[in-house]
Amino acid sequence: MAFKLIVRSDVWTDVESAVDWYDHEVSGLGQRFFHSFEESAKKIVQNPYHYSFITKNVRRCPIKRFPYSILYITEESNIFILAVINRRRSNAYIRKRVK
C-alpha cells in the first residue's frame, strides 16, 4: 500500500526552530538535522507501522543522531506528521501538541 505523507503547517515551525538552534551552535549542523528529519520521514512512509505508540493513536519515530522525534498518526493510506519534538520535553507538552 502506498502512503501519502501530510505534514501539519506548525511542524515546519518545529523543524525551522531546531535547524536555527543547531546552526547557531555549529555551522552546518542545522542542515544535518534537516537531512536526518527527511530520512526519518522517508522511513515512516516506507513502514509506518514499525514505530511504537506513545498514545492510543500516535506513534514516535526517532530522528537519528538528534534528540528529536517525529510524532505521527496513520489513517487509511495517509500519514499525518503532528509534531517534531525534542525528546526531553515533558509528557504534558507532548500530549498538548498531538491533540
Secondary structure, DSSP 8 states (H G I E B T S, - for coil): ---EEEE-HHHHHHHHHHHHHHHHHSTTHHHHHHHHHHHHHHHHHH-TTSS-BSSSS-EEEE-TTSSEEEEEEEETTEEEEEEEEETTS-HHHHHHHT-
